[in-house]
């Protein structure tokens, strides 16, 4: 029996599809979310996406994306990364927060993929989250971008924007993820992070969102916003 598609409206009638189209307009001219930018440059396989996501944790795209490029210039497959000294990995990603810890994590992941999975990172959520340092966000992005699976990945921007819209009423990104899976059509799941990450970074900012020039203003209830530009 075929499962009917999830309507693109929540219980309050928020127009998700309209909002995403407006967001696409709002972010025109701004840089893409880092992992999507790297994927466009050829680093879109599951392993590269996973590694780049680890680098992005607590690190801006402005630092994480060049760090990923430097690392992938040394090696981009699990076997090539596994063969690197951890000091070489660390030097390449030194601009990232917690780079020493991340260097060790990346080397261990690369060696596990090489030794346990014949060099091919499985498109499996449980396998990905079994790696130290990989949580639901990075696993979801690796599966969504690298494997083409329908996945929603929630970062601070997605969490903030969707709560301001009233699309969800949640306290944590994990709760937001579960709620969005019931309120956004599956074919749009990967677009949630692709669109809302740069939207939250450049338009619907944390302290002073740019409401006066935002294309979403006519449909946005501005929940929790007390000051804006």
N, C-alpha and C positions, 0 to 999 in steps of 0.2 A: 504494500500500500504506500503510495507516495505521500510524503509529509507536505502539507500545504505551506507555501512560503509565508514567512513572518511579515506582517504588515509593516510598512515603513513609518508607523506612527506609534507613539507610546499611548498609555491610557489617557493622558491629558490632551492628546491630539497634536503633539509637537511634530511639525513636518520635517522629518529627518532628511529625505531626499532633497527637498528645497534648501535646507540648511547646508548640506554638503555641496550643492551646486554653488551656493553663495560663498562658501569657504574657498572653493576653487578660484573664484574671482578675487577674493580678498588676499590670497597668498601669491597671486601672479606677480612676478618680479622679485619675490623673496627666494632665498636659497631653499632647495628641497631639504627634507629631513635627511640626516646624514647617511643612514643606511640605504635609503633609496637613491641618493646621489652616487654612492659607491657602487650600487648595483648597476646603475646606468653606465658606469665606467668599466664594467666587466667583472666586478667583484660581487656577483649576485648568487653564487652557489651557497648551499647551506653552511658549509664550514666557514667561508669568508664572512658571511652575515653574522654568524654566531660570534666569531672572534671580534669583529668590529663592534658588535653590541656590547661585549664585555668591556672593550675600551671606552665605550660611551658612558658607562656607569659613573655617575658623579662627575662627569666631564662634559664640557660643551662640545658641540659639533665642530666648532672652530679649531679645537685642539685634537679631538678624536679622529676626525676624517684625515688630516694630514698624517697622523700617527699610523693609522691603518694603511695608508699608501706606502709609508716608509717600511712597515713590517712586510707587506705583501711584495715589496720590491726585493726583499731577502728570500722570501718563500711564501707560497700561497696555498700549497696543498698540505694536508696533515703530515705527510712524510717529510716534506721540506721544512716545515716549522719544527717538527719533532727533532730534526737533525741539528737545529740551531742551539748554541749555548744559551742558557737563560739570560746571560749578560748581554748577548746580542739582541735578544727580544726586548729586554729592558731598555737598552739604549735607543731602540727604534721608537718605543712608546713612552719615553720619559716625560713627555708633555702631559700625559694623562694622570689623573688622580689615582693614587694607590698603584702606581706603575710597577713597583717591585712585586707586589702580590699578584697583580694581573699577569705579569710575565711568567711567573711560576704556574699559574692556573692554565694559561694558554699552552705552555709546553706539555703539561700533564694531559690536557684534553687532546692535543695533537698526537701524543704517544698512545693514548688509549684508542683513538680512532684508527691509528695505524695498526696497532697490535690486535685489537679486539674486533674491528669491523673492516679489516682488509683495506684501510685507507679511505673508506666511503662513509661519511657521516650519515647515519640513518635518519630518515624523516619520521622520527618517533618522539612524541612529547616526553614520555617517561625516560627514554634514553638521554635526551638532551638535559632534562632537569636532574639527572643523576650525576652530572658533572658539577664539581665544586665551583661555586660562583655563578651558576646559570639558574635564573629564576624564570617564572612564567612569562615575563615580558620578553626576555631575550629568546626563550624557546619559541614563543609565538611569532616573533619577527623572523627567526630562521626558518620556521615552517611556512610562514606566509609569503615571505619574499623569495626564499631559496627553494622551497618545495612546492609552491603554488597552492598550498592548502588554505581553506577558509579559516582565518584566524584573526582575532582581535587582540591587539597588544596595547596595554594601558600604561602610559607614563604620566607624569605630573600634569602635563598639558591636557591630555585627553580627559583625565579625571576632573580637572578644573573646568574645562569648557563644557563638558556634558552636564555637570552639576549646575553651572550657570544657566544652561538652557532649560533646566528642569527635566531633561531627558532621563536622568537618574537622580536619586537622592541617597547618596552613599558617603561613607566616611573614609574608605580605603580604596586604592586602585584594584585590589582583588574583588571587592564588592562591586565596583564599577564594571569590571570585566564580566562578571556573572550577569549583571543587569543588562548590559549592552547586547549580550548574546541573545536576549529575548526581545530586544527592541529595534535592532538594526537588521536589515535583510542580509543574508549570508554572503551574497555576492558583493556586498559593500564592506565586509569585515576588515579586509586589509586596508581599505581606504580610510578607515577611522584613524589609524596612526599616520598614514601617508599625508593626510590633509590636516588633521587637528594638531599634530605636533608643531609644524611651522605656524599654523594659525594661532596657537596658544603662545608661541614664542614671540611672534612679531606683531600680532593684532590684539588678540584677547589675552593681554598680558596679566600677570598676577596682581601687581599693585595698582597700575593705572591703565586699564584696557582702553583701546582706541575706539570707543563706542560711537562717537560722533561721525566717524568716516567708515564704519564697518558695514558691509553689505547685509549682514545678518540682523542689523538693528530692528527692522520692521517685524521680525518674527521672534526676537529674543526677549524673554521676560527679565533678563539681567538679574537673576537671583543672586543675592549676596553682594552685589556691586553697590558701593556707597559713593565712590569717586571714580571719575573716568575722564578721559580726554576727548 
